[in-house]
Amino acid sequence: SHSLVKCEYVWKKTDQWINFPWSVEKPVVRRAGQVLDA
């Protein structure tokens, strides 16, 4: 379980500086939502 925790930590840390497809799409969806709300 120790290795799993380390791997999970690495993923969380890596997610901060890598733009995953789903990470990049979130702001776009929010912008579209704001436009629709306006």
C-alpha positions as CSV (number, residue, x, y, z in Angstrom):
1,S,0.0,0.0,0.0
2,H,3.0,2.3,0.6
3,S,3.9,2.2,-3.1
4,L,0.3,3.0,-4.0
5,V,0.3,6.1,-1.8
6,K,3.6,7.2,-3.4
7,C,2.2,6.6,-6.9
8,E,-0.9,8.6,-6.0
9,Y,1.2,11.4,-4.7
10,V,3.2,11.5,-7.9
11,W,0.1,11.7,-10.0
12,K,-1.3,14.5,-7.9
13,K,2.0,16.4,-8.1
14,T,2.3,15.8,-11.8
15,D,-1.3,16.9,-12.5
16,Q,-0.2,20.4,-11.4
17,W,2.1,21.0,-14.3
18,I,0.8,18.7,-17.0
19,N,-2.2,19.8,-19.0
20,F,-4.3,16.6,-19.4
21,P,-7.0,16.7,-22.0
22,W,-9.7,16.7,-19.2
23,S,-7.8,19.4,-17.3
24,V,-7.7,21.7,-20.3
25,E,-11.4,21.1,-21.2
26,K,-12.7,22.1,-17.8
27,P,-12.0,25.8,-18.1
28,V,-13.4,25.7,-21.7
29,V,-16.7,24.2,-20.4
30,R,-16.9,26.7,-17.6
31,R,-16.4,29.6,-20.1
32,A,-19.2,28.1,-22.4
33,G,-21.4,27.9,-19.3
34,Q,-20.7,31.5,-18.4
35,V,-21.6,32.6,-21.9
36,L,-24.8,30.6,-21.8
37,D,-25.7,32.0,-18.4
38,A,-25.1,35.5,-19.7
